[in-house]
Amino acid sequence: MSRPRRRGRDIHGVLLLDKSLGLSSNDALQKVKRLYNANRAGHTGALDPLATGMLPLCLGEATKFSRFLLDSDKRYRVIARMGQRTDTSDAEGAIICEREMTFTQQQLDDALDSFRGETQQIPSMYSALKYEGKKLYEYARQGIEVPRESRSITVYELQFIRWEGFEVELEIHCSKGTYIRTIVDDLGEKLGCGAHVSYLRRLQVATYPSERMVTMEKLHQLIAQAEEQGIEPRLLLDPLLLPMDSACEDFPEVNLLPVVAGYVKQGQPVQASGAPVSGMVRITEGEERKFIGVGEIDDDGRIAPRRLVVEYTD
């Protein structure tokens, strides 16, 4: 039996989409997948429709390494609407409480300071975390509240930008799994007036440069430009992609001779000089330093392959 032909083309890399307001992460993913005619695509952690900003989308073999971006730090700009608490902790929810604002700047500063560093956070019921196989927001939409365990998060930096009227604007650099809506809701409760997110923009994921972000409108413009020039759209779209190993560029590199890399490609652990004593590594091959996958140092000090790039041939 012949092998079924893959739908779409074998295009591999990471696109930094500047997601627009009102667009779900999955809708954005499917649109980009169609524009690139990619056979596979995946995102690296959803942004709410209310949120805008950086949404790394992985195409082709890059999807194998997307989980490493899920574990990365994020940076956000957020505006908290003080004096109103909503059932979703953002502007899309119903107002469940309105209270007068009586706090001072000093009280605000003290409250903000309590979120800096390592703290415990109880995730919102309107999150995508799962409880008994169902996402929390599915329970919340049915008016059901289920128990959630608190978990450790780290706020590396919390900058106060401005306080004008009902709005408090902040910039937050935080660890994976941090819910900005929950921080804002908790801030409102600490100050006794309630609060919800009225604006949220993700500025950065890991160390990806914000200047490499591209909007959906820009992608459509490039396709129209390609049609005008009579060239394939891929000639203008593909240069926007970052290398697939950019998702794990923080891992130390181990460069292997081609003969040794051959064993790794067959799934076998290998010894390599200069390898770290533990942790994950990025594996490259030969003088060209071709990326072939990610490995982990096992108990015997060998590099055990964990995610490998498949080299497709037509």
BAKOL-17310 format. One record per residue: y, x, z of N, C-alpha, C in turn. Coordinates in steps of 0.05 Angstrom, whole numbers, plus 5000, padded with zeros to 4 digits. Each point is the difference from the previous one (the first is absolute). Last residue first. Example, Ala and Ser with C-alpha at 12.3 -4.5 7.8 and 13.67 -1.06 7.14 Angstrom:
BEGIN
495552575142502450165001502249855014 488550064999502449825000502450185000 
% end
This chain:
BEGIN
528152094979499849774981497550024983 501750375104500050094972499649764982 503350255110499049834979500150134972 499450325106501250084974498749834978 501949875111498149974978501350074974 502150305106501049904975497849994979 498649935110500150184977501149864975 498949995116501049844977500350194977 495550355074500349735010501049804978 494651055018501649824983500149725012 498950935055498449784991501749814984 500151075035501749794988498149784989 497650685086500049974971501849774991 497650315092502250144988500049984969 494049565064499150264993502250174986 501249085027499450155024499050284995 506349564924497849895017499550195024 508949764934498450225012497949895019 504049484912500350035029498350225010 505149654899497750065016500750015030 503649644893500750055028497350045015 502850154889499449815021500850105028 501650424911497549874996499249815022 508750604948499249835023497449864994 503650964960499649724993498949855024 503550964981500249845024499849704994 499250824943501949784993500549825024 493650725003502750105000502149794994 490849645043500850214981502950085001 497949095049498050164986501450214981 501849365099500850064972498050204989 501349275090498450194985501050034972 503549715104500449934972498650224984 497849665106501150204981500349894972 498549725115499849934972501350224984 495750215100501949824987499549964970 497850935059499549715003501949844983 499950964999497649975017499349705004 504950434909500649965029497449945015 499850634912500149715007500749975030 498650844949502749905003500249715008 491250304950501750185016502949885001 490749434989502350114985501750175019 489849394985501650195016502250104983 495149014986500150294993501650165021 494448964976501950165016499850294993 497649184930498850195019502250155016 500349334923499849895027499050185021 502250164905497449885002499549895028 507950474979500049764983497349865000 501050815047501549795013499949754984 496350774963498349905021501349765015 505050474935497849854987498149885021 506950605024501049734997497949824987 498350925006499849875026500949714999 500850524922497249975006499649875028 508950194970498749784985497149965007 506450405075499250094974498549784986 507249735074497350094996499650114972 508049755081499550044971497350134997 505649375074497850204998499450024971 508749595064498550034975497950225004 504749295075499950274990498250024975 505349095021497650145008500050294990 506949364980500350135026497550145009 500649474919501250274997500450145026 496149114965498850175021501150284999 502949324940499349835023498950165023 501850374914502549995016499549835025 493750164926499650145025502550005018 499949624911498349845018499650145027 509150144942497250084999498349855021 508649514961499650245015497050075000 506049404925497950025020500050275014 505649724925501049915026498050035022 498450204905501550215015501149915027 495449364941498350195014501550235014 504449324943499149915027498550215015 503150124909502349985018499249925028 493550084932501550254998502550015018 494349224989498950205020501650264998 501549264939501449995026499150215019 499750164893498349885021501549995026 505949984911498150185012498449855021 508049744943497550004986497950205011 509349745028499650264988497350014985 502549215046502250064982499650264985 493949765068499749824976502250064980 500550445082497850104984499649844975 506349705063501050244986497850124982 497849285056501749914978501050234984 495250215077498249884980501649904976 504850335073498750214986498049904979 504449385056501950134982498750224984 495049595068500349824976502050124980 499050455081497550024985500249824975 507149965061500050254985497450034984 500749275058501949974977500150254983 495250005081498549854979501749974975 502450845061499949715003498349884978 499651005051500749864975499749705004 500651045059499449714999501049884973 501350925034497949954979499249714999 506350365064501250014973497949964978 497750075093501149744994501249994972 491750645034503050004996501049734991 491150255064500849934972503049984998 493950215077502350174991500849944972 495749255062499250285001502550184992 503149144978497250015008499150294999 510249425002498250234995497249945010 507349355002501450224987498150224991 499948895019498450245005501250234984 504649065040499550174976498550245009 503848955035498250235005499550154974 505949135055500050184977498150235008 501149295059501349864977500050184975 494349885100500750174978501349834978 500849735106498050004978501050184978 501649695114500850134976497849974979 503849745112498249964977501250144975 503350015094501349824981498249934976 498950655078500349735010501249804981 497250984997502849945003500649715008 491150314984501150185020502949945006 495849534930499149915026501050185023 501850244910501449765007499349895027 495250744966502850075007501649765008 491349874967499950105028502850095009 499049724911499549785018500150095029 500650674935502449835000499749765019 492550554986502150155014502549845002 493149644949499449985028502050165017 500650034906500749735009499549975030 497350794956502950005005500949725010 490450515009501249764989502949995008 492150814988502349905015501149764986 492550594971499449775016502249895017 500751024971498449794987499649775020 508450575024497350064993498749764986 510950204997497849925018497350084989 511649964993497950174990497649975019 509649404978497750065017497950174985 511049575006498150144983497850115018 507549115007498650245010498650144978 507949165029498650154979498950265011 503548965032499650275010498350144979 506449025006498250194987500050285014 505549185017497249945008498150214989 509750325006499449725003497149965010 500750934976502249834992499249715002 496651075018499849745012502549854993 494150944962502449845005499249755015 494250804989501950024978502649855006 491450525055501749775001502250044978 489750435005502950044997501549735002 490250505025501249734998503050045001 490050604988502949994999500949714998 490950205015501050285000503050015001 492349305033502649994986501250275002 489549615010502050205006502449954983 490849425045501750074977501950225009 490449455038502050215002501450044973 495849055034499250254990502350205000 495748965041502350184995498950274990 494949054984500250235018502450174993 498048914989500450254986500350225020 496448884990500650245016500350244982 502549034961497650135009500750255016 504348994963500650275010497450125011 503149164926498050115019500950285008 503749374932501049955027498150115022 499550094903498649775010500949935028 503250774956500849774983498749745008 497550815043502749925008501049764983 491650414981499949855025502849895006 499550574928498649754993499749825025 503750875008502049804990498649744991 494850755031501449865021501949794990 491050254947502650125005501649845020 489050024998502349864988502650155007 491250265034499749984971502349864985 499750165097497549864992500049944970 508650375015498649925025497749824992 507650774951497949805000498949945028 510150324951497750095016498049775002 508849974958497549994984497650115015 509049485043499350254988497349974985 505549395061500549984971499650284987 499349885094498049814988500349984970 503150915049500849724996497749834990 498450905062500749914973500749704998 501650705082498149784994500749894972 501651015048501149774986497849804995 503250975061498049804993501349764986 503551074999500049765016497649834992 505551034986497549864999500049765018 509450344960497750145010497549834997 508949465007499750274989497650135013 503749135023498149994978499450284989 506449825070497349935010497949994978 509450134983498850245010497149955010 505649284974499050154976498650255009 504249495066497749854989498850154977 507950335038497750045019497549864989 508149894952499150274999497550055017 504249165006498750034974498950294998 505249825075497449865002498550024974 508750344999498350165017497249885004 506649514954499150234984498250185016 500049005033502150204995498950224982 497148895012499450285006502450184993 498349024989501750085022499750305007 497849124925500050295003501950085022 494349044987502650144999499650305003 492349354958501350065025502550164996 491349384951502750124996501250045027 489549804951501750035024502750124992 493149794937498749875024501750025025 500450034884501450085024498749855024 494650264909501649795012501250105026 497650694917498849825019501949785010 501950754940498549794986498849805019 505150795026501749794990498549784986 495050585077501750074977501449754990 493450015071501650235007501750104976 494449195010498850224985501450275005 502849165040497150025006498650224984 510450095034498449834982497150035005 510450135051497350094998498549814982 510950315020498149814990497250134999 507750485030500749735009498149784990 501850934944499849955028500749715007 496150584915501849785004499649915030 498150984947499149795019502149795003 497250784923502249855012498749785017 496451014957499649725008502649895012 494550874943502749915008499749705006 492150845002501149744992503049985008 490550704985502849985009501249754989 489450475025501849844983502850015011 489750595004502449905012501649844980 489250074987502450165000502349875015 490749694975500250145026502650155003 497749544920500049805021500450125027 498750554925502849915002500249775021 491650344978501450215015503049935003 494049464948499849955029501450225017 499250024903502149835010499949975030 494150474934501550155020502349845013 494149694928498250125020501450135023 504649654922499349795020498150115022 502750504922501750035023499449795021 495850024913498750165021501750045025 503949254941497750164993498750145024 509649735021498649924976497650184996 507349655084498150204990498549894976 509949845055497849874986498350214987 508249895081498450174983497649854989 509749695036497349915000498450184982 510649915046497950174990497249885004 508449315001499850295003497350114991 503249015048500450144975499350305005 497648965051500850295000500250114972 497249095020502750035010501050294997 490949774980501949924979502950035008 493150665048500549714999501849934976 493650844996502749945010500349704998 490550655007501849794989502750005013 492750794978501149875023502249804992 496450554934499450175023501249885026 495749634896502550085015499250145026 494949944897500049915028502650085013 493649954899502550045014499849905028 494550214895499949955029502750055013 498850044905497549875007499649945030 509550014941498250175016497449865006 508949834948497349954989498050175014 509649905019498850264994497349974986 504849225026501950164984498850274992 495049445058500149894972501950174983 499550215092497450054987500049914971 507449795053500050284992497450074986 500749135036501950044978500050294990 494849795075498849894976501950034976 503150275086497850164991498949904973 506649495043501150244989497850184989 497349245046501249934974501250244986 496850125087497849964981501049924972 506150095072498950264993497849974979 507749265003497950095017498950274990 510249604989497550064985497950105020 509249785024498549764993497450054985 507550764997499949785020498449774989 497750984961502449825002499549785020 496151074989499349714999502549835005 498050974961502149905017499749694999 492250794980501549764992502149935021 494150864969501649925023501849774991 490150404964502649914993501549915025 491250694973501349835020502849924990 490050294947502550095013501149805019 493250034906499750085029502750105010 494449424915502550125007500050045031 493549634919499750185023502650155005 499248994955499850284995499750165026 496648944974502450165006499550304995 491549495020502349864990502550165008 489750384981502049945020502449864987 489649964966502550134995502149925021 489150055014502149824992502750164997 490250444980501949975023502349824991 490149914957502450164998501849945023 489049954996502449835000502550185000 
% end
